């Protein structure tokens, strides 16, 4: 006999189930009942749902503050039922830092694309928020292109990738190489958790959900700065069908941006990022000053 599927406990008191009905899935309460404005085949909607499911499951909707960027997801303040703040282009980490410091009890996350996070803020906002170990959660969408503004080359565009501003392909001898954000941030002492995921398959979506939940849980537990990069598609600006875009992602982006955990201080046996950083500086006397015995 097939297993009967039921709603998660956190949704059972929110959904009216009539006699004879069995509801196996429904919209997360934290996700607004509106139509997304994203292009067909874009994975922003999937990531939005994973974030909303996490907020519901952790029961933090009333204390969560999201920071909307400038980019394709500029209107995500319309898509989440938690408090949202719009930030200037690239300044989401600075706004998130301010909110978290003023309201340390809040769960604060920024949601940013590669143009916003890895270019417009000159990467300084991101790098310095990470190295300070701000207790925020960052969700980073990497689709290797500027989406909202028409498909220009982004800091994450691949070598030889054709875009509106690199019609002959990205020439690394002139414009340099793509930025690998997970690898870059994982060298810093401030971050507690860094993982790269994708949403191109059911298995990868499940892994992405676990990573996003872990990133939010770390903030709830006071572990430190968490960063989840989602390798994504942009069928419209890539000039491909949604299925073709997923195939191109698997063939080109995943080899260049390998999925996996790049840093996890809890898995390494530490309570938080500060404890891990102290251990890494064990041979530096000045760094150990004030250490509790």
C-alpha positions as CSV (number, residue, x, y, z in Angstrom):
1,X,0.0,0.0,0.0
2,X,1.4,3.4,-1.0
3,X,2.5,5.7,1.8
4,X,0.1,8.5,2.5
5,X,1.7,11.9,2.3
6,X,0.6,14.7,4.5
7,X,1.5,18.3,5.0
8,X,4.4,19.3,7.3
9,X,3.4,20.0,10.8
10,X,4.1,23.7,10.4
11,X,1.6,24.0,7.6
12,X,-1.2,21.8,9.0
13,X,-2.8,24.6,11.1
14,X,-2.7,27.0,8.2
15,X,-4.4,24.9,5.5
16,X,-8.1,24.0,5.5
17,X,-8.4,20.4,4.4
18,X,-11.9,19.3,3.6
19,X,-13.3,15.9,4.2
20,X,-12.0,13.4,1.6
21,X,-9.1,15.6,0.5
22,X,-5.5,14.8,0.8
23,X,-3.1,17.8,0.3
24,X,0.5,16.7,-0.2
25,X,2.0,20.1,-1.0
26,X,1.2,23.8,-0.8
27,X,2.7,27.2,-1.0
28,X,4.9,28.1,2.0
29,X,3.3,30.8,4.1
30,X,6.4,33.0,3.9
31,X,6.0,33.0,0.1
32,X,3.5,35.6,-1.1
33,X,0.6,34.4,-3.2
34,X,1.6,36.5,-6.3
35,X,2.8,35.8,-9.8
36,X,6.6,35.9,-10.2
37,X,7.9,38.3,-12.9
38,X,10.9,36.0,-13.8
39,X,11.5,34.6,-17.3
40,X,10.4,31.1,-18.1
41,X,13.0,28.6,-17.0
42,X,14.7,30.9,-14.6
43,X,15.5,29.3,-11.2
44,X,14.9,32.3,-9.1
45,X,11.5,31.0,-8.3
46,X,12.8,27.7,-7.1
47,X,15.3,29.4,-4.8
48,X,12.6,31.7,-3.4
49,X,10.5,28.7,-2.5
50,X,13.4,27.0,-0.8
51,X,14.1,30.1,1.3
52,X,10.4,30.4,2.2
53,X,10.2,26.8,3.2
54,X,13.2,27.3,5.4
55,X,11.7,30.3,7.1
56,X,8.4,28.4,7.7
57,X,10.2,25.3,9.1
58,X,12.3,27.4,11.5
59,X,9.3,29.4,12.5
60,X,11.2,32.7,12.0
61,X,8.9,34.6,9.6
62,X,8.1,37.2,12.3
63,X,11.7,37.9,13.0
64,X,13.2,37.6,9.5
65,X,14.3,40.7,7.5
66,X,15.3,40.2,3.8
67,X,17.4,42.6,1.8
68,X,16.4,43.0,-1.9
69,X,19.1,43.8,-4.4
70,X,19.1,45.6,-7.7
71,X,18.9,43.0,-10.5
72,X,16.4,40.4,-11.7
73,X,15.3,39.9,-8.1
74,X,14.9,43.6,-7.4
75,X,11.2,43.1,-6.7
76,X,11.6,40.1,-4.3
77,X,10.2,42.3,-1.6
78,X,6.8,41.5,-3.3
79,X,7.5,37.8,-3.1
80,X,8.2,37.2,0.6
81,X,5.8,37.8,3.5
82,X,8.6,38.6,5.9
83,X,9.9,42.2,6.4
84,X,11.9,43.3,3.3
85,X,14.2,46.3,2.6
86,X,15.4,47.5,-0.8
87,X,19.1,48.2,-1.0
88,X,21.0,50.3,-3.5
89,X,22.8,48.4,-6.2
90,X,25.5,46.2,-4.5
91,X,24.9,47.5,-1.0
92,X,22.8,44.7,0.3
93,X,25.6,43.4,2.7
94,X,26.0,46.9,4.2
95,X,22.2,47.2,4.8
96,X,22.1,43.7,6.2
97,X,24.9,44.5,8.5
98,X,23.2,47.6,9.8
99,X,19.9,45.7,10.4
100,X,21.6,42.9,12.2
101,X,23.6,45.2,14.4
102,X,20.6,47.3,15.4
103,X,18.3,44.3,15.8
104,X,20.6,41.4,16.8
105,X,17.5,39.2,17.5
106,X,16.5,39.4,13.8
107,X,17.3,36.8,11.2
108,X,18.7,38.8,8.3
109,X,19.4,37.6,4.8
110,X,20.5,39.2,1.6
111,X,19.6,37.8,-1.8
112,X,21.9,38.9,-4.7
113,X,22.9,38.2,-8.2
114,X,26.4,38.0,-9.6
115,X,26.3,41.5,-11.1
116,X,25.1,43.0,-7.8
117,X,27.3,41.0,-5.5
118,X,30.5,40.4,-7.4
119,X,30.7,43.7,-9.4
120,X,28.5,46.6,-8.5
121,X,29.6,46.7,-4.9
122,X,33.1,46.3,-6.2
123,X,33.0,43.1,-4.2
124,X,34.1,45.2,-1.2
125,X,30.8,45.1,0.6
126,X,30.7,41.3,0.3
127,X,34.3,40.6,1.2
128,X,34.4,43.0,4.2
129,X,31.0,41.7,5.6
130,X,32.4,38.2,5.3
131,X,35.8,39.0,6.9
132,X,34.1,40.8,9.8
133,X,32.1,37.7,10.4
134,X,28.8,39.5,10.3
135,X,26.0,37.3,11.6
136,X,24.0,37.4,8.4
137,X,23.0,34.9,5.7
138,X,23.8,35.6,2.0
139,X,22.1,33.9,-0.9
140,X,24.1,34.4,-4.1
141,X,22.7,33.6,-7.6
142,X,25.4,33.0,-10.1
143,X,24.1,32.8,-13.7
144,X,27.3,34.1,-15.3
145,X,25.6,37.2,-16.9
146,X,23.9,40.4,-16.1
147,X,20.3,39.4,-16.4
148,X,18.0,42.4,-15.8
149,X,20.1,44.9,-17.8
150,X,20.2,42.9,-21.0
151,X,22.9,40.2,-20.9
152,X,26.2,42.0,-20.5
153,X,29.4,40.1,-19.4
154,X,29.5,39.7,-15.6
155,X,32.4,39.0,-13.3
156,X,31.3,35.4,-13.3
157,X,31.0,35.0,-17.1
158,X,33.1,32.1,-18.3
159,X,36.2,32.4,-20.5
160,X,35.1,32.6,-24.2
161,X,31.4,33.1,-23.1
162,X,29.5,35.2,-25.6
163,X,27.5,38.0,-24.1
164,X,26.1,41.4,-25.3
165,X,29.4,43.1,-24.3
166,X,31.7,40.2,-25.3
167,X,30.3,39.2,-28.7
168,X,33.5,37.3,-29.6
169,X,33.6,35.6,-26.2
170,X,35.2,36.7,-22.9
171,X,38.9,37.4,-23.6
172,X,40.7,36.8,-20.4
173,X,43.9,38.4,-21.7
174,X,42.0,41.7,-21.7
175,X,39.4,41.5,-19.0
176,X,40.7,38.9,-16.7
177,X,39.3,35.7,-15.3
178,X,35.9,35.0,-13.7
179,X,35.6,35.4,-9.9
180,X,35.0,32.3,-7.9
181,X,33.2,33.7,-4.9
182,X,33.1,30.6,-2.7
183,X,36.8,29.9,-3.2
184,X,37.6,33.6,-2.5
185,X,35.5,33.9,0.7
186,X,36.6,30.6,2.1
187,X,40.2,31.9,2.6
188,X,38.9,34.4,5.1
189,X,38.6,33.8,8.9
190,X,35.2,35.5,9.3
191,X,32.8,33.1,7.5
192,X,31.4,30.1,9.3
193,X,29.7,28.3,6.4
194,X,30.2,28.5,2.6
195,X,28.6,26.1,0.1
196,X,27.9,26.1,-3.7
197,X,24.8,24.4,-4.9
198,X,22.6,24.2,-8.0
199,X,18.9,23.8,-8.9
200,X,19.3,21.9,-12.2
201,X,17.9,18.6,-11.0
202,X,15.7,17.2,-8.2
203,X,18.8,15.9,-6.3
204,X,20.5,19.2,-6.6
205,X,17.4,21.1,-5.4
206,X,17.3,18.9,-2.3
207,X,20.9,19.7,-1.6
208,X,20.3,23.4,-2.2
209,X,17.5,23.2,0.4
210,X,19.7,21.6,3.0
211,X,22.4,24.3,2.4
212,X,20.0,27.2,2.6
213,X,18.4,25.8,5.8
214,X,21.9,25.3,7.3
215,X,22.8,28.9,6.5
216,X,19.7,30.2,8.2
217,X,20.1,27.8,11.2
218,X,23.7,28.9,11.6
219,X,22.4,32.5,12.1
220,X,19.7,31.4,14.6
221,X,22.4,29.5,16.5
222,X,24.9,32.4,16.4
223,X,27.5,30.5,14.5
224,X,28.4,33.3,12.1
225,X,28.4,34.5,8.5
226,X,26.9,32.0,6.0
227,X,27.1,32.2,2.2
228,X,25.3,29.9,-0.3
229,X,26.0,30.3,-3.9
230,X,23.5,28.9,-6.4
231,X,24.8,28.1,-9.9
232,X,21.8,29.2,-12.0
233,X,20.7,29.6,-15.6
234,X,19.5,32.6,-17.7
235,X,17.8,31.1,-20.7
236,X,16.6,34.5,-22.0
237,X,20.0,36.2,-22.1
238,X,21.9,33.0,-23.0
239,X,19.6,32.6,-26.0
240,X,18.6,29.1,-25.1
241,X,15.5,27.0,-24.2
242,X,15.2,26.3,-20.4
243,X,16.3,22.7,-21.0
244,X,19.2,23.8,-23.2
245,X,20.3,26.2,-20.6
246,X,20.4,23.4,-17.9
247,X,22.5,21.3,-20.3
248,X,24.9,24.2,-20.9
249,X,25.1,24.8,-17.1
250,X,26.1,21.1,-16.6
251,X,28.6,21.1,-19.4
252,X,30.3,24.5,-18.7
253,X,29.4,26.1,-15.4
254,X,29.6,23.1,-13.0
255,X,33.1,22.2,-14.1
256,X,34.2,25.8,-13.6
257,X,32.2,26.3,-10.4
258,X,32.3,22.9,-8.7
259,X,29.5,22.2,-6.2
260,X,30.2,21.4,-2.6
261,X,31.0,22.7,0.9
262,X,33.9,25.1,0.9
263,X,33.9,26.0,4.6
264,X,32.0,24.6,7.6
265,X,33.4,25.5,11.0
266,X,30.8,23.4,12.8
267,X,31.7,20.3,10.8
268,X,35.4,21.0,11.7
269,X,34.5,20.8,15.4
270,X,34.1,24.5,16.4
271,X,31.2,26.2,18.0
272,X,31.4,29.3,15.8
273,X,33.6,31.1,13.3
274,X,35.4,33.1,16.0
275,X,36.5,30.0,17.8
276,X,37.8,28.5,14.5
277,X,39.7,31.7,13.7
278,X,41.3,31.7,17.1
279,X,42.5,28.1,16.5
280,X,44.0,29.0,13.1
281,X,46.0,31.8,14.7
282,X,47.3,29.6,17.6
283,X,50.9,30.4,16.7
284,X,50.4,34.2,16.7
285,X,50.9,35.5,20.3
286,X,49.2,38.8,19.8
287,X,46.1,37.2,18.3
288,X,45.8,35.1,21.4
289,X,45.7,38.1,23.8
290,X,42.5,38.1,25.9
291,X,41.8,34.5,25.2
292,X,39.8,33.0,28.0
293,X,41.7,30.2,29.8
